């Protein structure tokens, strides 16, 4: 329990029935930052008819995330989100959640992630083989193609051939519709109402489901083949709980699609923002080049290089601070829930936002600046626990966090070792959906690097 008392204060007045939903929908990030700056660390507001509480202090956030399984229920974020994730571990509760987590977690443990590192690097190198000096690329599209290939190979054991791009497009439709629903009145529409966007989503989910169920059926028809495979789908099919029960085909589908969506979109989004930030900071990029040349010496990275690529890891961590792909975490208070010694009324939606916390000047000097050195062992500022939490925290922390962090570092190292990306000096700003994507395409010019002899890593000018 936090030793910091929680003293909620009322936030801005809302409209009848809609509450603060219009203001939140117009500018979700700005609205949450205003709650933090103009009202305080614990602010009550209303999302439509629902009472809400927004937290900004890391101590309260840590307490909330630690208690999400025991004192809070999952907020089902709209009809659209449910169509994609089904009843996966991300939305399960109680004993069902504990069972599913115990079955899914071993598929993404560090030992398993280590075995996927070579696939990550190979996919990045394949993509880089098509890059040429002077070529113009859409950064997000290129990052998505790489992470899509990685997640399909590690999850399903192959690229799915001609289906790869079509399934990637279907997943993009799903993310777009979920994000739009989260920001607007459609969040409160019953599931039987079929808007044009919902019909698009159903078509996309049907395409995804058809391919996933085809793969599941193929593996189940050859059970002996499952034991010899190392992909995530085979591991899900082979998993057994304490009573020796497997996941059903529907449960495997839900977990596989959730891992796919999280593993593909999160990392590609993080890398897109990383390239944008590197283009704005020549000194950071120079130090990155020096580390890659010194540690790798011209060869591709391996999992054994991950911990040696210290500056590369700090670059990724700082990009996740400034542009966390997941930007909002909700939880619904159960009877008896407390925070900071204060009882939280049953049914209250308690929110915290990575965007607002990561850019709080109390925890980060020059919060809007890209400064990877703030994560170094000799950094002068102490950053509180849960002032940085791009993957959540507590028992419900993102199961794929290790996968995503290793993947981002190895992909950045593989690509940045050979290329720089030149971008125009304009900030697209984030587009708020399920994830924080750039609001406009980032069209970059590829510049090939000459990999020089090993050289000393230069300091970064703060």
KACOR-V506609 format. One record per residue. SS is DSSP state (~ for helix, > for strand, _ for the rest). PSI is psi in whole degrees, 0 to 359 (999 if undefined). BURIAL is + if it has 24 or more other ideal C-beta (glycine too) atoms within 12 Angstrom, else -. Layout:
# KACOR-V506609
ss=SS psi=PSI burial=BURIAL
ss=SS psi=PSI burial=BURIAL
This chain:
# KACOR-V506609
ss=_ psi=140 burial=-
ss=_ psi=141 burial=+
ss=_ psi=355 burial=-
ss=_ psi=117 burial=-
ss=_ psi=145 burial=-
ss=_ psi=122 burial=+
ss=_ psi=85 burial=-
ss=_ psi=143 burial=+
ss=> psi=151 burial=-
ss=> psi=140 burial=-
ss=_ psi=203 burial=+
ss=_ psi=146 burial=+
ss=_ psi=143 burial=-
ss=_ psi=185 burial=+
ss=> psi=157 burial=-
ss=_ psi=136 burial=-
ss=_ psi=313 burial=-
ss=_ psi=337 burial=-
ss=> psi=228 burial=+
ss=_ psi=10 burial=+
ss=~ psi=316 burial=+
ss=~ psi=316 burial=-
ss=~ psi=319 burial=+
ss=~ psi=317 burial=+
ss=~ psi=324 burial=+
ss=~ psi=319 burial=-
ss=_ psi=79 burial=-
ss=~ psi=316 burial=+
ss=~ psi=313 burial=+
ss=~ psi=322 burial=-
ss=~ psi=314 burial=+
ss=~ psi=322 burial=+
ss=~ psi=322 burial=+
ss=~ psi=321 burial=+
ss=~ psi=315 burial=+
ss=~ psi=311 burial=+
ss=~ psi=326 burial=-
ss=~ psi=343 burial=-
ss=~ psi=315 burial=+
ss=_ psi=193 burial=-
ss=_ psi=344 burial=+
ss=> psi=107 burial=+
ss=> psi=129 burial=+
ss=> psi=141 burial=+
ss=> psi=182 burial=+
ss=> psi=131 burial=+
ss=> psi=98 burial=+
ss=_ psi=229 burial=+
ss=_ psi=358 burial=-
ss=> psi=131 burial=+
ss=> psi=134 burial=+
ss=> psi=157 burial=+
ss=> psi=125 burial=+
ss=> psi=129 burial=+
ss=> psi=140 burial=+
ss=_ psi=342 burial=+
ss=_ psi=133 burial=+
ss=~ psi=327 burial=+
ss=~ psi=317 burial=+
ss=~ psi=323 burial=+
ss=~ psi=316 burial=+
ss=~ psi=318 burial=+
ss=~ psi=318 burial=+
ss=~ psi=310 burial=+
ss=~ psi=326 burial=+
ss=~ psi=334 burial=+
ss=_ psi=7 burial=+
ss=~ psi=329 burial=+
ss=~ psi=328 burial=+
ss=~ psi=329 burial=+
ss=~ psi=359 burial=+
ss=> psi=154 burial=+
ss=> psi=160 burial=+
ss=_ psi=135 burial=+
ss=_ psi=117 burial=+
ss=_ psi=111 burial=+
ss=_ psi=69 burial=+
ss=~ psi=164 burial=+
ss=~ psi=319 burial=+
ss=~ psi=316 burial=+
ss=~ psi=319 burial=+
ss=~ psi=326 burial=+
ss=~ psi=327 burial=+
ss=~ psi=310 burial=+
ss=~ psi=342 burial=+
ss=_ psi=223 burial=+
ss=_ psi=42 burial=+
ss=_ psi=177 burial=+
ss=_ psi=333 burial=+
ss=_ psi=336 burial=+
ss=_ psi=357 burial=+
ss=_ psi=163 burial=+
ss=_ psi=158 burial=+
ss=~ psi=225 burial=-
ss=~ psi=324 burial=-
ss=~ psi=319 burial=-
ss=~ psi=315 burial=+
ss=~ psi=320 burial=-
ss=~ psi=311 burial=+
ss=~ psi=321 burial=+
ss=~ psi=319 burial=+
ss=~ psi=332 burial=+
ss=~ psi=327 burial=+
ss=~ psi=322 burial=+
ss=~ psi=319 burial=+
ss=~ psi=338 burial=-
ss=~ psi=343 burial=+
ss=~ psi=22 burial=+
ss=_ psi=161 burial=-
ss=~ psi=321 burial=-
ss=~ psi=321 burial=-
ss=~ psi=318 burial=+
ss=~ psi=320 burial=+
ss=~ psi=321 burial=+
ss=~ psi=341 burial=-
ss=~ psi=353 burial=+
ss=~ psi=319 burial=+
ss=~ psi=323 burial=+
ss=~ psi=318 burial=+
ss=~ psi=310 burial=+
ss=~ psi=319 burial=+
ss=~ psi=318 burial=+
ss=~ psi=321 burial=+
ss=~ psi=320 burial=+
ss=~ psi=323 burial=+
ss=~ psi=316 burial=-
ss=~ psi=318 burial=+
ss=~ psi=337 burial=+
ss=_ psi=338 burial=-
ss=_ psi=353 burial=-
ss=_ psi=139 burial=+
ss=_ psi=151 burial=-
ss=_ psi=128 burial=-
ss=_ psi=351 burial=-
ss=_ psi=145 burial=-
ss=> psi=131 burial=-
ss=> psi=153 burial=+
ss=> psi=112 burial=-
ss=~ psi=312 burial=+
ss=~ psi=320 burial=+
ss=~ psi=317 burial=+
ss=~ psi=318 burial=+
ss=~ psi=322 burial=+
ss=~ psi=322 burial=+
ss=~ psi=320 burial=+
ss=~ psi=309 burial=+
ss=~ psi=329 burial=+
ss=~ psi=315 burial=+
ss=~ psi=320 burial=+
ss=~ psi=312 burial=+
ss=~ psi=326 burial=+
ss=~ psi=322 burial=+
ss=~ psi=316 burial=+
ss=~ psi=329 burial=+
ss=~ psi=313 burial=+
ss=~ psi=349 burial=+
ss=_ psi=3 burial=+
ss=_ psi=176 burial=-
ss=_ psi=353 burial=+
ss=_ psi=15 burial=+
ss=_ psi=231 burial=-
ss=_ psi=343 burial=-
ss=~ psi=344 burial=-
ss=~ psi=307 burial=+
ss=~ psi=321 burial=-
ss=~ psi=319 burial=-
ss=~ psi=325 burial=+
ss=~ psi=319 burial=+
ss=~ psi=321 burial=-
ss=~ psi=319 burial=+
ss=~ psi=325 burial=+
ss=~ psi=320 burial=+
ss=~ psi=316 burial=+
ss=~ psi=314 burial=+
ss=~ psi=319 burial=+
ss=~ psi=314 burial=+
ss=~ psi=319 burial=+
ss=~ psi=314 burial=+
ss=~ psi=318 burial=+
ss=~ psi=321 burial=+
ss=~ psi=322 burial=+
ss=~ psi=329 burial=+
ss=~ psi=352 burial=+
ss=_ psi=188 burial=+
ss=~ psi=338 burial=-
ss=~ psi=341 burial=+
ss=~ psi=332 burial=+
ss=~ psi=2 burial=-
ss=_ psi=138 burial=-
ss=_ psi=156 burial=-
ss=_ psi=335 burial=-
ss=_ psi=348 burial=-
ss=_ psi=122 burial=-
ss=_ psi=95 burial=-
ss=_ psi=165 burial=-
ss=~ psi=320 burial=-
ss=~ psi=320 burial=+
ss=~ psi=325 burial=+
ss=~ psi=321 burial=-
ss=~ psi=317 burial=+
ss=~ psi=315 burial=+
ss=~ psi=323 burial=+
ss=~ psi=319 burial=-
ss=~ psi=315 burial=+
ss=~ psi=323 burial=+
ss=~ psi=320 burial=-
ss=~ psi=318 burial=+
ss=~ psi=312 burial=+
ss=~ psi=320 burial=+
ss=~ psi=317 burial=-
ss=~ psi=319 burial=+
ss=~ psi=316 burial=+
ss=~ psi=328 burial=+
ss=~ psi=316 burial=-
ss=~ psi=319 burial=+
ss=~ psi=314 burial=+
ss=~ psi=319 burial=-
ss=~ psi=320 burial=-
ss=~ psi=320 burial=+
ss=~ psi=333 burial=-
ss=~ psi=342 burial=-
ss=_ psi=70 burial=-
ss=~ psi=331 burial=-
ss=~ psi=334 burial=-
ss=~ psi=334 burial=-
ss=~ psi=318 burial=+
ss=~ psi=332 burial=-
ss=_ psi=2 burial=-
ss=_ psi=151 burial=+
ss=_ psi=5 burial=+
ss=_ psi=162 burial=+
ss=~ psi=323 burial=+
ss=~ psi=316 burial=+
ss=~ psi=322 burial=+
ss=~ psi=323 burial=+
ss=~ psi=319 burial=+
ss=~ psi=330 burial=+
ss=~ psi=346 burial=+
ss=_ psi=145 burial=+
ss=_ psi=142 burial=-
ss=_ psi=189 burial=-
ss=_ psi=337 burial=-
ss=_ psi=17 burial=-
ss=_ psi=29 burial=-
ss=_ psi=135 burial=-
ss=_ psi=170 burial=+
ss=_ psi=143 burial=+
ss=_ psi=167 burial=-
ss=~ psi=320 burial=+
ss=~ psi=319 burial=-
ss=~ psi=320 burial=+
ss=~ psi=318 burial=+
ss=~ psi=312 burial=+
ss=~ psi=317 burial=+
ss=~ psi=320 burial=+
ss=~ psi=315 burial=+
ss=~ psi=322 burial=+
ss=~ psi=315 burial=+
ss=~ psi=321 burial=+
ss=~ psi=308 burial=+
ss=~ psi=314 burial=+
ss=~ psi=316 burial=+
ss=~ psi=331 burial=+
ss=~ psi=301 burial=+
ss=~ psi=321 burial=+
ss=~ psi=311 burial=+
ss=~ psi=320 burial=+
ss=~ psi=323 burial=+
ss=~ psi=314 burial=+
ss=~ psi=318 burial=+
ss=~ psi=325 burial=+
ss=~ psi=313 burial=+
ss=~ psi=327 burial=+
ss=~ psi=316 burial=+
ss=~ psi=321 burial=+
ss=~ psi=313 burial=+
ss=~ psi=320 burial=+
ss=~ psi=325 burial=+
ss=~ psi=339 burial=+
ss=_ psi=356 burial=+
ss=_ psi=84 burial=+
ss=~ psi=325 burial=-
ss=~ psi=323 burial=+
ss=~ psi=317 burial=+
ss=~ psi=321 burial=+
ss=~ psi=318 burial=+
ss=~ psi=325 burial=+
ss=~ psi=314 burial=+
ss=~ psi=315 burial=+
ss=~ psi=318 burial=+
ss=~ psi=317 burial=+
ss=~ psi=319 burial=+
ss=~ psi=319 burial=+
ss=~ psi=316 burial=+
ss=~ psi=320 burial=+
ss=~ psi=332 burial=+
ss=_ psi=31 burial=-
ss=_ psi=352 burial=-
ss=_ psi=162 burial=-
ss=_ psi=150 burial=+
ss=_ psi=157 burial=+
ss=_ psi=174 burial=+
ss=~ psi=332 burial=+
ss=~ psi=342 burial=-
ss=~ psi=346 burial=+
ss=~ psi=309 burial=+
ss=~ psi=343 burial=-
ss=~ psi=340 burial=-
ss=_ psi=68 burial=+
ss=~ psi=310 burial=+
ss=~ psi=321 burial=+
ss=~ psi=316 burial=+
ss=~ psi=323 burial=+
ss=~ psi=325 burial=+
ss=~ psi=314 burial=+
ss=~ psi=317 burial=+
ss=~ psi=320 burial=+
ss=~ psi=324 burial=+
ss=~ psi=322 burial=+
ss=~ psi=334 burial=+
ss=~ psi=310 burial=+
ss=~ psi=323 burial=+
ss=_ psi=71 burial=+
ss=_ psi=124 burial=+
ss=_ psi=312 burial=+
ss=_ psi=127 burial=+
ss=_ psi=358 burial=+
ss=_ psi=135 burial=+
ss=> psi=121 burial=+
ss=> psi=154 burial=+
ss=> psi=146 burial=+
ss=> psi=121 burial=+
ss=> psi=131 burial=+
ss=_ psi=172 burial=+
ss=_ psi=131 burial=-
ss=_ psi=359 burial=-
ss=_ psi=141 burial=+
ss=> psi=157 burial=+
ss=> psi=130 burial=+
ss=_ psi=32 burial=+
ss=_ psi=2 burial=-
ss=> psi=133 burial=+
ss=> psi=135 burial=-
ss=_ psi=122 burial=+
ss=_ psi=136 burial=-
ss=_ psi=135 burial=-
ss=_ psi=351 burial=-
ss=_ psi=134 burial=+
ss=> psi=117 burial=+
ss=> psi=127 burial=+
ss=> psi=147 burial=+
ss=> psi=154 burial=+
ss=_ psi=122 burial=+
ss=~ psi=320 burial=+
ss=~ psi=310 burial=+
ss=~ psi=319 burial=+
ss=~ psi=318 burial=+
ss=~ psi=339 burial=+
ss=_ psi=22 burial=+
ss=_ psi=120 burial=+
ss=_ psi=345 burial=-
ss=_ psi=331 burial=-
ss=_ psi=339 burial=+
ss=_ psi=115 burial=+
ss=_ psi=139 burial=-
ss=_ psi=63 burial=-
ss=_ psi=335 burial=+
ss=_ psi=356 burial=-
ss=_ psi=146 burial=-
ss=_ psi=101 burial=+
ss=_ psi=84 burial=+
ss=~ psi=337 burial=+
ss=~ psi=344 burial=+
ss=~ psi=345 burial=+
ss=~ psi=3 burial=+
ss=_ psi=159 burial=-
ss=_ psi=337 burial=-
ss=_ psi=11 burial=-
ss=_ psi=136 burial=-
ss=_ psi=336 burial=-
ss=_ psi=133 burial=-
ss=_ psi=123 burial=-
ss=_ psi=121 burial=+
ss=_ psi=154 burial=-
ss=_ psi=140 burial=-
ss=_ psi=16 burial=+
ss=_ psi=343 burial=+
ss=_ psi=115 burial=+
ss=_ psi=60 burial=+
ss=_ psi=339 burial=+
ss=_ psi=18 burial=+
ss=_ psi=212 burial=+
ss=_ psi=178 burial=+
ss=~ psi=197 burial=+
ss=~ psi=335 burial=-
ss=~ psi=22 burial=+
ss=_ psi=153 burial=+
ss=_ psi=125 burial=+
ss=_ psi=332 burial=+
ss=_ psi=16 burial=+
ss=~ psi=312 burial=+
ss=~ psi=316 burial=+
ss=~ psi=311 burial=+
ss=~ psi=319 burial=+
ss=~ psi=316 burial=+
ss=~ psi=316 burial=+
ss=~ psi=313 burial=+
ss=~ psi=317 burial=+
ss=~ psi=314 burial=+
ss=~ psi=323 burial=+
ss=~ psi=316 burial=+
ss=~ psi=316 burial=+
ss=~ psi=316 burial=+
ss=~ psi=316 burial=+
ss=~ psi=316 burial=+
ss=~ psi=337 burial=+
ss=_ psi=328 burial=+
ss=_ psi=339 burial=+
ss=> psi=154 burial=+
ss=> psi=153 burial=+
ss=> psi=120 burial=+
ss=> psi=128 burial=+
ss=_ psi=149 burial=+
ss=_ psi=151 burial=-
ss=_ psi=51 burial=-
ss=_ psi=141 burial=-
ss=_ psi=114 burial=-
ss=_ psi=339 burial=+
ss=_ psi=162 burial=-
ss=> psi=146 burial=+
ss=> psi=124 burial=+
ss=> psi=118 burial=+
ss=_ psi=214 burial=+
ss=_ psi=323 burial=+
ss=_ psi=165 burial=+
ss=> psi=102 burial=+
ss=> psi=156 burial=+
ss=> psi=141 burial=+
ss=_ psi=347 burial=-
ss=_ psi=155 burial=-
ss=_ psi=140 burial=-
ss=_ psi=101 burial=+
ss=> psi=115 burial=+
ss=> psi=153 burial=+
ss=> psi=126 burial=-
ss=> psi=132 burial=+
ss=> psi=120 burial=-
ss=> psi=143 burial=-
ss=_ psi=141 burial=+
ss=_ psi=122 burial=-
ss=_ psi=108 burial=-
ss=_ psi=178 burial=-
ss=_ psi=159 burial=-
ss=_ psi=132 burial=-
ss=_ psi=166 burial=-
ss=_ psi=143 burial=-
ss=_ psi=120 burial=+
ss=_ psi=157 burial=-
ss=_ psi=161 burial=-
ss=_ psi=135 burial=+
ss=_ psi=118 burial=-
ss=_ psi=999 burial=-
